[in-house]
Amino acid sequence: MLFVVPNASDLLAITAALRIFGLASGLFSNLDKSVATPIHCSDEDVQRIQELLACRMEGFPTRYLGIPLSVRKLKRSDEQALVDKVAACIPGWKGNLLNSAGRTALVKVTMSAIPVHTMIGLGLSRWAVKSIDKLRRAFIWTGSDEAGGEKCKVAWINVCRPKELGGLGISDLTRVGVALRVRWVWRDRRRGIA
């Protein structure tokens, strides 16, 4: 991902740098597969980008490595894809064949790991965290994607505690999200950037 001011000299410098890198390493950039996403650009800027870069144009907001990028707060429809991806991990009829320890392991390893990639870059809304937690909770206790309150044997806050404190060691998505985003600030302070 490159952020460039859309003037002719910067765009030509980018294409020259990519060409030099390709000659030096043998790894050439295929601009036909690249995407330019103008943000607050005029029609002249967009035309200049199309002429000099000759790549596909896509509007903003967009997705980068599966993460929706936007200058505004994400809508539920943007986060729904992540919730659906977690729901797709529920093995349907096979969930009833697993015991609760097997279902807990599946939740820890797979269903809790899927949102991590997105949470590194942005904070999930309460709605998304609740939806994913509802799926994880239901799968642990019933082996399906739905469970009533009477099926849950332990409060979810206790399930998310570490094993040493009497929980099952399931990650708390709210705390994990904060920790993942704070690590960027910590890294920059350690380097002396901030």
Buried (B, 14 or more C-beta within 10 A) or exposed (E): EEEEEBEEEEBEEBBEEBEEEEEEEEEEBEBEEEEBBBEEBEEEBBEBBBEBBEBEEEEEBEBEEEBBBEEEEBEEEBBEEBBEBBBEBBBEEEBEEBEEEEBBEBBBEEBBEBBEEBBBBBBBBEEBBBBBBBBBBBBBBBBBBEBEEEEBEBEBEEBBBEEEEEBBBBBBBBEBBEEBBEEEEEEEEEEEEE
